[in-house]
């Protein structure tokens, strides 16, 4: 049954102040967009995609030459080309501001704090660009970085992309094979690494890993000082320089920007790699820029000088999303390390001290704050905070409620969903609409999002596949090492002809919002009925005894049975009483079909480096099949809990 009242509704004053409202009126005046409300405007953004994206380019004042043609081959998703005559440079658009205002603010746990002005950032990019150019880096070359989320990482990315090089990054907690599985495929011209990093208050050494990776990649290494011993690391490297050595011969000069086609490669991102070697997903400079400008300025309402924060590592696409906030003139607030060191207040302390306008995080983090008993609404002045965003996994209805009851009552909460595949969101927030408990507010402008059943028909009131039925600018331009495009087509277009099938199990709501019920390949099929795993997690993870859960479908006696694994709070054991209460919670909160046939206690649950639980890997282990790429996991040892469980044989 639908919620009767929204959790938050924008006031008319709030709506009128939104950049989205300004853009809608601007598009009506200059491009003939309808002037009768958001819903009509969204429909126009699909019906006249060329007009919409052209209007956004003009209104956002993209730096570059737009060209006359906006969209070629609009009816073919694989052949469609946006702005085929355009020339631009991604870094040039991000370094649009100058002066002494804050561009980057950084906290590395409680060990390191730094603040970069726009002047300092531009100066560092200038010197890095010259140093990279001197070693021959240019258009199409790959620059790979194993770095924390710190200011130097952003400066390095901007320097590389100013030259037309392609940037790729991961976080320093990746294992050696995980780094090689990614960067070994793309053959970088330069490998960048920190000398160490902080996590949970402890110094983490990376020297041996850097030496081994650099030897196997066979490329020069640039070492960035952070939490280790740079001179000692450099002594072990065959060919390496410190940051200071790298830029020593170059003074600050005006940055030169290589303007390239809209579709020129900008980033190589990687799939999670839990079912094999990660796919190398290549994103364009123009598509990434335009899509992020739309999401930041319109859907997030981001303005020049506001503080934008996202809790992310450089191995998650939310880092790529975050850094484009510079193109709005926003100040980026960076954090690296554990969000619970020294305690669960650390990010809220940061938000209070720096005045975050936008606080981005994961659903798992929100749940951990709730279960940790933290209530920032009672302890922190978050008056500047107007938007909180959540992604990584579906935010439960209880998570929605906690944000308003435990963090801040008067702000917009936007659950968002998209991913590495599109380096952005399919569905996200809308500052002109109400927030309803458990619902994502709606699809992104210019994206023809829908939910289809197995027969390829749009459905309302039932679950199905999340699809996009028309081309959009931030589609990948290719997969690396996929010359004939077969891997690309198989990833998104095998299910429905000329339709992007995203792999999410989703449902429209009566408010025009969406609910994501989990990944399609992780849905459960007991008795032939599809069930989303998120529906089960939403119930069981609200119980104080349950810290975390993971659910799979086990092949058993010619059917599939639902098996739920739970990680319990300290001192709690799964006994008959708790099992009965878990089943009752799921039965009443979801449905009798969702009740697992088996509930088992485990010590840990495997997850990726970005914190996503990996149902497919657990399913493989339970069925006695090998997990192809354990290096993609943050805690691969957790899989051992699921092997050879006697209880799964009966």
Secondary structure, 3 states (H helix, E strand, C coil): CCCCCCCECCCHHHHHCCHHHHHHHHHHHHHCCCCCCHHHHHHHHHHCHHHHHHHHHHHCCCCEECCCCCEECCCCCCCCEECCCCEECHHHHHCCCCCCCEEEEEEECCCEEEEEEHHHHHHHHHHHHHHHHHCCCCCCCEEEEECCCCHHHHHHHHHHHHCCCEEEEECCCCCHHHHHHHHHHHCCCEEEEECEEEECCEEEECHHHHHHHHHHHCCEEEEECCCCCHHHHHHHCCCEEEHHHHHCCCCCCCCCCCCEECCCEEEEEECCCCCCCCCEEEEEHHHHHHHHHHHHHHHCCCCCCCEEEECCCCCCHHHHHHHHHHHHCCEEEEEECCCCCCCCCHHHHHHHHHCEEEEEEEHHHHHHHHHCCCCHHHHCCCCCCCEEEEECCCCCHHHHHHHHHHHCCCCEEEECEEECCCCEEEEECCCCCCECCCCECEECCCCCEEEECCCCCECCCCCEEEEECCCCCCCCCEECCCCCCHHHHHHHCCCCCCCEEEEEEEEECCCCCEEEEEEHHHCECHHHCCECHHHHHHHHCCCCCEEEEEEEEEEECCEEEEEEEEEECCCCCCCHHHHHHHHHHHHHHCCHHHCCCEEEECCCCCEECCCCECHHHHHHHHCCCCCCCHHHECCHHHHHHHCCCHHHHC
